Amino acid sequence: MNVSQFPDRIIEIDQEQYLYFGGTAYLGLPTNKDFQELVIKNIQNWGTTYGSSRSANIKLTAYENGENFLAKHIKAESAVTVSSGMLAGKLVLDELKKQTDSFFHFPNTHPAIQIKDSLPVFLNGDINPRLLDSKTEKITVLTDGVSGFQTKAIDLSVLATISNHKEITLLIDESHSFGVLGENGCGIYSEIKLPIKRKIMISSLGKAFGLNGAVIASDAAFIHQIKNLDIFISAAGMNPAFVQTLADAADLYKTQHQKLLENLNYIDQKLIKNASIKFDKNYPLIYLENQNLIDILKANKIIIANFKYQENANNLNRIVITANHISEDLDKLIAILNGYSN
């Protein structure tokens, strides 16, 4: 299905209008007029792109402003922006390879933080025995903030049971939790209170935050290490106009996050709970187990996300709620889902 404008809450396909519950613009920012005005103002000041190294002798204050906002919002000691979430993952893994004896991963970890020879945290439903042995080593655990096909933050309590012979670094990809979960959408990084040596968060900013780019957040020493990597030094940074917009849009992020929470609460009050419909009132995704529902929704002029996330995987049937949906949109969606439940 091809469309000729940004797919917000309404899209036009073959000259017919449909409600749209797809994408990843959780805070509804790409079409938000106030947000667009901030972006335009900053493009006029900072240009459309800046191809120089972040380590060049000329330093743009846009980076300092935006990265200070991100660190404060995430509640991290320090943060740095890069041009994409995939690059953020590569930079962090490149640095961690120097400091890690063994990598372990939670199920369904995003490709951005996958690494060769990583071992699963769980084997046959139990913690990997390698994490319980007496071998002294430095390990890094890789996980998403919210795993695929899930609607709640990852349960990291298993990390507390790992042998005290292991020095633990945690790398968490919050691309689908930053801007959504936590106080004002701060993500889950600050809530992780576990016996670990270091925690590192990466996140795309092209989802909830509405801007192409990504963030890496951690302690100041680790962010300093990232800034000294050859790839970071030789690569152009995130668009400075976008980084400045992060700081300028601080209040707007809070407003849109509150709108999103209100929409989710509205659904929670009216939706009939059903085992084939996976929904949590704190998270803007509804997963559908039954393929027939996609056809029913489409017949009622509602389009949702429906695609294979990875090769050889099952279809991802996902309803995405954003801050831009209005009660009439939600009522129509809920009526169809409740009709199926009945």
N, C-alpha and C positions, 0 to 999 in steps of 0.2 A: 504494500500500500504506500504510494508516494503522496506526500503532501507538500504544498508550496509555501508554508509559513510555519513558525515555531508551534509545535503541538502543545498547547496549553490545555485548559479544561475543555475546550471545544476545538475540534479539528474538522476540516472539510475534505472529504474523499469522494471523488467522482461527482462533485457539485452537490453532495449531501452532507449535512452536518451531523457529527457524532459527538457524544460526550467522550472525553479521553481520560482514562485512568492508567497511564503508563509513564515511562520515562523515569528520571531520578531527580527532578527539580522539586524536592520535597518542600522547600520554603517558597516556591512559586516566584523566584526572583528574576529569571530571564525576561519575563514580560512585565515586571513591576515598574511602573513609570518613574517612581521616585528613585529606584535602584538604577534604572537606565540613565537618568539624569546625572547621577553620581559618576557612572562609568564614562558618559560623554564628557563631563567636566574634566575628568582626570585624563582622558585621551587628549583633550585640547591642551592640557598642561604638560603631559608626559609623552605624548605621541602614541602611535599605534603599536610600536614595539621598540625594544632596545637590545641590540645584538651584541653588546660588549660583555666581557667577563665581569662577574661580580667582584673579582679581585683586582680590577683595573684601578688606576689612580683616582679616577672620578667616581665618587660614591653618590648614589641617588638616595635622598632621604625617604623616598616612597617605600623602599625596602625596610628601613628601620621602623617606619610608622606602622606598616602592615604587620611586620613580624612581631613587634612589641604587642600589638593587639592580639595576635594569635596566641602568643605565649600566655598572656593574661587570661584570655578566654578559655584556653585549654587547661589552665592552672599548671603550667609546666615552667621549669626554670628558664628554658630558652626554646626558640623555634626558628626555622629557616624555611623559605619557600623555594620551590623548584618548578620546572615547567610542566611536569606531569606526575601522576601517581605512580606510573610504571618506573619513571626515573627515580622517584623517591625511594621505591623499593630496591632498585638496583644499587643506588648509592649506599643505603644502609647495609644491605647484605655484603657489599664489597668491603665495607669497613669491619663488619662483624666477623667476616671470614678470617681476619687477622687475629681475632680475639676469642675464637670459639673452637673447642675441641669436637663437639657434637651438636648437630641441629636436630630439633624435634618439632613436629607440626601437629596441630589439631586437624580434625577432618575438614575437608572442603576448603582448605586455605586458598585464597585468591592467588592467581599466577604471579602477581606483582611481588609476592614475598615467598615464592617457592624456590627451593634450592636443591641441587643434586645431592643425593645420599642422605637427605633428611629422613629421620625415623619417625614413625607415628607415636604420638603421646599415648594412644590406646591400642591394645592388641586384644581382640576378641572380647571387647567391652570392659577390659580391666587396664589399669595403668601399665605401661610398658615396663617390664622388669629391669630394663637398663636404667630406668630413672630411680630405681630403688637400691641399686648395688652400692658397694663401698668404694668404687673407683673415684678418685678425686679428679675432677675435670670441670672445665668451664662449658656450660651448655647455653644454647639460645633456643627459646620456644617461640614458634611462629603461629599466629592465629589472626582471624578476622574479629572485629568487634562484635559483629552479628554474622553468623555463618549463613551461607546460602540456604534458602528454603526455611529459614527460621525467623521468628518475630521477637526474639528476646536476646539480650546481650549474652555473650558467651559466658559460661560458668567456668571460672578459672580456679575454683577451690582446690582442684586436684594438685595445683602447684605447691600447695602447703604440705602435701604428703611426700614430695620428692626428697630423696636422701640429702641430708645436710652435708654430704661430701661433694654436692654439686653447687657450683656458683652459677646462679640463674640470671640470664638476661631475657626479657620478654619483649618481643616485637609484635605490635598489634596494628592491623590495618583497619582504620576507623572510617573508611570511605562511606559506609552506609550507616554509621552511628554518629559521626561528628555533624553537628547542626541539628540533630534529631533527639538523641538521648541526653540525659544529664541536665543540670541547671542551665536554662537559656540555650540549650543545645551544645553544651561544652564537651559532650562526648563522655566516654567512660574512663578515660586515662586517669583522671584525678581520683576516681573512686577505687582504684586498684591498690589495696593495702595488703601486700603479701610479702613473705620473707624472700625477696629477690634482690639481686645486686643492682640491677638497672632496668628501667622500663623505657621503651621507645615507641612513639606513635607516629604512623604516617597516615595521611588521608588525602584523597583527591579533594580539590575545592570546586570541581566542576559539577558537583551534585547539589547538596543542600546550599552551598555558598554561591552558586551561580557564576563562577569565574574559572576559566581555564588555568590550571596550575595545581600545585599540591603543597603540603606542609609536612615537615619532619619536626617533631617536638621531643625533647628529652632534657637531661641535665645539660648545663652549659658546657661541660667538658666534652661530651659526646658531640654536641652540635659544632663545637670548634673543630673536632676531628673531621666531621663531614665537610666543613668549609675548606679544609686543607687537602681534600681528595683531588687528584688530577682531573677527574671527570667533572667535578663541580667547578673547578677553576676554569676549565676550558669551555664549559657550556654557557650559553646565554641564560640569564635568569628568567623567571616568570615575568610577564608583561608588567612593567612598573605601574602603569595606570590601573591595572587590576589589583596589584598589591596595595596601592594607596586606597582603593575603593574598599578593601577589607576594613581598614581603620575607619573610614568615613561612614560606613554602613552599620556600625556597631549597634546603634539603636534600632535600625530597621531589621536586623537579624533577630533581635528580641521580639519585636512586634510580630514578625512573620512566624516565628516559632510558637508564639502564643496562639495565633490563628490556627496553626496546624494542630496543636493540642486540643483546641476547641472542636475542630472537625472530628478528631479521633474520639473524643468523649461523646459527641453527638452520635456517631456510629455505634459506639459501645452501648448506649442507652436503648437503641432501636433494633440492633441486629440480633436475630435469633441464633444462638450459638449452635454450631453443627460440626461434627468431627471432620467433615470434608472441606470445611472452610476454616483456615488457620488465621486467627486474628488476635492481636493484643492491643489494648487501648493506648499503649504507650509507643506504638510503632506504626509507621504509615504504610505498611505492606500487608495485603491480604493474599494468602496463597490458596489456590483452588486445586483440590485433588481430582475433580471430575472434569474431563475434557469437554463434556457436553455443555457445561456452563458457559464456556467461551462462545459457543455458537448461539446459545440463548441470549447472552449479553449483546452480541453483535446484531442479532435480529431485532433487538430493542434499541439499536443505535448507540451502543456503548462499546468502545474499543479498549482492551487492556493489553498489558505486555504479555507476549506469547512468542517465545523463541528458545533455542537451545543455547544455554550459557556456555557450555563447553562441549567439544566433540564427544559423541557417544553418550551424552547425558540425556536424561529425560527432558521433555519440554518444560520450560519455566512458565507457569501460568500465574501471573502476578498482577493484582490490582494495586495501583499506587495512589495514595491519597496525598494531596498537596494543600498548602495553605490557601491556594486560589479557588478550590472547590467551594461552591455555595450549597446551602441547605437543599435546594431543589435538585442539584446534582446527586447529593448523597441520598436523598429520599428515593429517587428513581433506582439507584444502585441497590439500596437496602431492600426495596420492595421486591426486586427480582431475586436477590439472594434469599430473602425470607420465603418467597413463594416456592423456591426450590427446596428449602428446608421442610416446608409443610408437605 
